[in-house]
Amino acid sequence: MQTEEFELTAVDREILAIARKHPAWSGLVDALVRERLGMTSAAFYQRLVFLSRQRAAIEHDPMTTRMVREWRRR
């Protein structure tokens, strides 16, 4: 977990919301990410993994960040 100052952006909160609502990592998520955020699925997942280690994101959405960290350990 990162200890330096980090503030969630509106996009970061949206990334966490999408991951929380659609945890199956399916093609549906890829299309939703392109449509709502205008980013590739690779960029989405890279940012999601980064967020899962940030204190601000963990405090904002502990369940989703934990799910991502556990998914990464597999």
C-alpha positions, 0 to 999 in steps of 0.5 A: 500500500502506498503511503504518499498523498494521493487523491482520487479523481472522478475517473478513478472513482468511476473505475472503482464503480465499474469494477464493483458493479461488474467484477467478472472482467468480461467483454461487457466491462471492456465495452463499458469502459470504452463507452464511459471512460474512453480508455482501453481495457488494458489502461482500465485494468492497469489503473485499477491495479494501481488504485487497489494499492492506494490508501485513498482508494482503499478507504473509498472502496475497501471491498473492490480494492480487496477483490482486485488485490486478491485477484492479482495474487492468483 
